[in-house]
Amino acid sequence: MADKRDYYEALGIQKGASDDEIKSAFRKMAMKYHPDRNPGDKEAEEKFKEVNEAYSILSDPDKKAKYDRFGFAGVDPNAGFGGGAGGGFSGFSGFGGFEDIFNMFGGGFGQARNYSGPQEGADIQKRMSIDFNEAVFGCKKTIKLTKYCTCGDCKGSGAKPGTSKHTCPDCGGKGSVRYVQNTMFGQMASSRVCERCSGSGQVIDSPCPSCSGSGRIRKTVNIDVKIPAGVDNNSVITLRGQGEPGYNGGPAGDLYIVLSVGNHPIFKRQGDDLWLSVPITFAQAALGDEITIPGLSGKLSCKVPAGTQPGTVLRVKGKGVANVNTGKPGDIYVEVNLEVPTKLTAEQKEYIRKFGEAKTDPSSYEKKKSWTEKIRNLFED
């Protein structure tokens, strides 16, 4: 336990955070470290496990209360209390756990958990493939998703149409039943999920034949997805309330669409910027030119300065991808490559030969000759 991070710290929140703050922080951290977004990243995988463990404790009122009061020992089933080298009554394995012990001494953890209260439905994550232009300009897509939906016949109640649920006589609608045990330390009380209603607090005498009383059916639905312009690979689109239905009147979960963006035949995208390679002739590189390059919405003009060297990168400002949040466009970066002709006429060859023999810059020629002699002397020594 010594090397574990505090659960609140793992989620990036302060102690005393509300349930909504805990859930929001978990979603943010889980998406950040999800294995699908960090393939092969062992550190991210460990972080993801850490975040899930933290949320499993802090989202449970009973476990959260124990953790707030006793730290990791409060939620470790193998932890024990008491001094001495023997470790005290490690685990209290025969007495029903921490809650029983604290109830015995009058500390307690307040009211038993309300199992019959509204519970939010599960979130769903689905990956969607789109092409390069759909990501750059935005689009509307329709996906097919198989998930649990509210039963249309019973409207989610689980009861046969024309009938209704009634309060569970065993737990009085609380969803949990309180038990008292006599032990060598005295009486100890604990709460357990009601077996008759399975924690719902209500009993169905005539279940709905369509959903067998669950209030939910599994079916395939069509969902419209609006993809904003400027999204990139692994961008996440959140559709609130499109997850699975809640329980006992709770809200539905959310649907997270993770995008997979296809490649472009010419452009390579880096954030909001686009890169491409363009061949130019020797004359264009030496004398300069105005060349035409492809853009996202048509042809663009790019100025090649005189004396441009192979591998030089030129920028066309503001013609890249519009940022998905701000709308500000990135740039296009053009890497120029010298195109060497493979077939020349005799006249062309003669021109190139004369150009090579011309000494337009004597000083640069002497420097090149001096450097060549140094190399030759190095091997002759």
MARNUDREN-721574 format. One line per 4 residues: number of its first residue (from 0); for each residue z, x, y of C-alpha. Coordinates in steps of 0.02 Angstrom, whole numbers, always signed. Each point is the difference from the previous one (the first is absolute). Example, Ala and Ser with C-alpha at 12.3 -4.5 7.8 and 13.67 -1.06 7.14 Angstrom:
2
0 = +390,+615,-225 | -33,+69,+172
END
This chain:
381
0 = +0,+0,+0 | +29,+147,+118 | -184,+32,+29 | -48,-181,+31
4 = -51,-59,+173 | +94,-141,+83 | -93,-163,-36 | -6,-49,+184
8 = -69,+171,+44 | -132,-15,-137 | -65,-160,+83 | +18,+70,+176
12 = +124,-132,+60 | +180,-7,+59 | +147,-67,-99 | +25,-182,+43
16 = -187,-37,+9 | -48,-182,-30 | -89,-61,-155 | -163,-16,+98
20 = +17,+179,+66 | +33,+65,-177 | -152,-91,-69 | -112,+55,+142
24 = +54,+182,-18 | -28,-6,-188 | -177,-68,+19 | -42,+134,+126
28 = +68,+143,-106 | -70,-69,-163 | -175,-9,+73 | +18,+176,+71
32 = +49,+80,-165 | -92,-115,-122 | -82,+102,-141 | -169,-84,+34
36 = +1,+73,+176 | +66,+170,-56 | -88,+41,-164 | +73,+156,-83
40 = +134,+23,+134 | +162,+28,-97 | +107,+1,+157 | -69,-169,+54
44 = +30,-66,-176 | +184,+51,+9 | +15,-77,+174 | -74,-162,-67
48 = +129,-5,-140 | +139,+38,+125 | -56,-140,+116 | -9,-125,-143
52 = +174,+47,-60 | +70,-17,+176 | -79,-171,+22 | +61,-61,-170
56 = +178,+32,+58 | -8,-51,+183 | -99,-161,-33 | +134,-62,-120
60 = +150,-69,+97 | +125,+44,-138 | -64,+178,-26 | -17,+28,+187
64 = +181,-52,+28 | +59,+119,-136 | -107,+142,+67 | +62,-26,+179
68 = +180,+7,-60 | -4,+133,-135 | -164,+94,+20 | -99,+51,-155
72 = +154,-24,-110 | -2,-184,+42 | -171,-25,-80 | +9,+128,-139
76 = +44,-85,-166 | +65,+165,-67 | +116,+37,+146 | +187,-18,-18
80 = +153,-7,+110 | +166,+89,-14 | +58,+180,+16 | +30,+138,-124
84 = -112,+108,-105 | -34,-141,-121 | -98,-98,+131 | +108,-157,-6
88 = -68,-161,-73 | -182,+57,-2 | -119,-147,+12 | +130,-136,-43
92 = -122,-42,-138 | +109,-133,-80 | +49,-98,+156 | -160,-66,+77
96 = -40,+132,+132 | +51,+34,+180 | +5,-178,+62 | +131,-48,-131
100 = +111,+148,+45 | -5,-36,+186 | +32,-185,-26 | +152,+46,-105
104 = +76,+100,+142 | -44,-129,+132 | -138,+100,+87 | -148,-98,-61
108 = -174,-8,+72 | +3,-172,+80 | -95,-149,-64 | -99,+9,-160
112 = -184,+27,+26 | -96,-160,+34 | -131,+7,-137 | -67,-172,+46
116 = -48,+46,+178 | -180,+20,+60 | -83,+159,-62 | -160,+77,+66
120 = -147,+15,-118 | -68,+165,-64 | -122,+105,+102 | -170,+41,-73
124 = -106,+155,+25 | -187,+2,-33 | -133,+133,+31 | -165,-51,+79
128 = -160,+102,+11 | -109,-7,+156 | -146,+105,+59 | -3,+122,+145
132 = -78,-117,+128 | +117,-143,-44 | +147,+115,+37 | -75,+63,+164
136 = -57,-168,+71 | +121,-119,-86 | -46,-147,-110 | +62,-154,-90
140 = +20,+2,-188 | +56,-124,-132 | +99,+64,-148 | +47,-83,-164
144 = +182,+21,-44 | +93,-61,-153 | +181,-35,+44 | +141,-127,-15
148 = -21,-150,+115 | +105,-152,+38 | -32,-137,-128 | -105,-136,+81
152 = +67,-140,-110 | +186,+23,+31 | -17,+89,+169 | +105,+142,-66
156 = +151,-102,-50 | -27,+24,-187 | +42,-183,-33 | -123,-124,-74
160 = -84,-103,+136 | +106,-155,+31 | +161,+89,-52 | +114,+124,+88
164 = +125,+139,-32 | +187,-27,+3 | +146,+113,+35 | +55,+106,-148
168 = +166,-68,-65 | +56,+172,-65 | -10,+98,+164 | +3,-142,+126
172 = -164,+60,+75 | +58,+178,+37 | -105,+82,-134 | +146,+105,-61
176 = +155,-34,-101 | +168,+85,+29 | +93,+67,-152 | +181,+56,-15
180 = +53,+129,-130 | +176,+44,-55 | +21,+188,-20 | +142,+125,-13
184 = -11,+16,+190 | +12,-187,+29 | -132,-130,+38 | -171,+58,+59
188 = -137,-113,+68 | -187,+27,-2 | -158,-101,+38 | -150,-17,-114
192 = -166,-91,+10 | +16,-176,-62 | -82,-11,-171 | -41,-184,+12
196 = -104,+7,+160 | -44,+186,-8 | +70,+23,+175 | -104,-134,+87
200 = +148,-117,+26 | -104,-149,-57 | -49,-75,-167 | -167,-79,-45
204 = +10,-137,-131 | -188,-37,+1 | -99,+161,+30 | -172,-8,+80
208 = -129,+10,-142 | -120,+105,+105 | +120,+144,+36 | +131,-31,-137
212 = +134,-18,+134 | -27,+168,+85 | -78,-74,+157 | -136,+132,-7
216 = -166,+20,-89 | -112,+152,-17 | -177,-22,+63 | -143,+91,+85
220 = -22,-35,+186 | -122,+54,+135 | +78,+83,+152 | -93,+41,+162
224 = +36,+173,+70 | -45,+53,+176 | -25,+189,+8 | +14,+71,+177
228 = -123,+130,+64 | +55,+181,-20 | +99,-10,-162 | -5,+151,-114
232 = +29,+42,-182 | +173,-57,-58 | +27,-109,+154 | +112,-148,-41
236 = -31,-179,+57 | +150,-116,-11 | -23,-186,-32 | +166,-87,+31
240 = +48,-137,-121 | -145,+34,-118 | +110,+75,-135 | +87,-99,-137
244 = +99,-157,+44 | +187,+11,+31 | +140,-80,-99 | +112,-144,+51
248 = -96,-29,+161 | -13,+184,+45 | -154,+68,+92 | -149,+72,-92
252 = -21,+188,-12 | -138,+100,+85 | -166,+67,-61 | -43,+182,+38
256 = -185,+46,-6 | -28,+189,-23 | -176,+50,+50 | -116,+121,-91
260 = -142,+50,+117 | -165,+64,-68 | -88,+157,+62 | -145,+9,+124
264 = -160,+92,-49 | -1,+102,+161 | +166,-9,+91 | +166,+70,-55
268 = +148,-86,+80 | +157,+89,+62 | +115,-128,+79 | -103,-81,+139
272 = -123,+145,+11 | -164,+18,-94 | -81,+163,-58 | -179,+34,-52
276 = -116,+149,-24 | -168,+8,+88 | -140,+128,-31 | -85,+79,+152
280 = -143,+123,+15 | +14,+178,+62 | -91,-49,+160 | +123,-141,+34
284 = +148,+115,-29 | -70,+140,+109 | -75,-101,+143 | +112,-156,-6
288 = -56,-178,-25 | +49,-184,+6 | +8,-62,-179 | +19,-174,-73
292 = +142,-33,-122 | +53,-158,-94 | +146,-101,+70 | +100,-148,-63
296 = -105,-125,+97 | -164,+92,+23 | -75,+165,+54 | +94,+119,+117
300 = -51,+147,+106 | +85,+169,-22 | -31,+152,+111 | -22,+169,-87
304 = +36,+142,+123 | -116,+152,+2 | +64,+139,-113 | +89,-117,-120
308 = +57,+92,-157 | -7,-70,-179 | +161,-94,-41 | +35,-45,+182
312 = +87,-170,+17 | -56,-114,+142 | +95,-155,+56 | -67,-171,+48
316 = +148,-78,+86 | +55,-180,-28 | -126,-42,-136 | +117,+5,-150
320 = +103,-138,-81 | +102,-118,+110 | +186,+21,-35 | +67,-148,-98
324 = +152,-15,+115 | -60,+52,+173 | -188,-28,-11 | -30,+173,+75
328 = -149,+82,-86 | +2,+173,-77 | -140,+128,+15 | -148,+58,-103
332 = -3,+186,-43 | -169,+75,-40 | -9,+163,-99 | -170,+81,+28
336 = -83,+97,-139 | -150,+114,+26 | -149,-62,-99 | -104,+146,-65
340 = -179,-49,-42 | -60,+43,-176 | -187,-15,+34 | -80,+88,+149
344 = -180,+23,+55 | -66,+174,+33 | +5,-34,+187 | +182,-55,-8
348 = +47,+153,-100 | -84,+112,+130 | +96,-83,+141 | +165,+25,-91
352 = -44,+181,-40 | -37,+36,+182 | +160,-86,+52 | +99,+109,-120
356 = -80,+158,+68 | +33,-45,+180 | +153,+89,+76 | +53,-127,+128
360 = +176,+71,+12 | +3,+192,-20 | +189,+9,+16 | +29,-121,-143
364 = -128,+95,-105 | +90,+165,+30 | +167,-78,-47 | -75,-67,-161
368 = -78,+171,-39 | +165,+90,+33 | +93,-121,-116 | -131,+25,-137
372 = +15,+190,+11 | +190,-12,-17 | -19,-99,-160 | -128,+123,-69
376 = +110,+150,+42 | +147,-84,-84 | -91,-2,-167 | -74,+174,+21
380 = +170,+86,+23
END
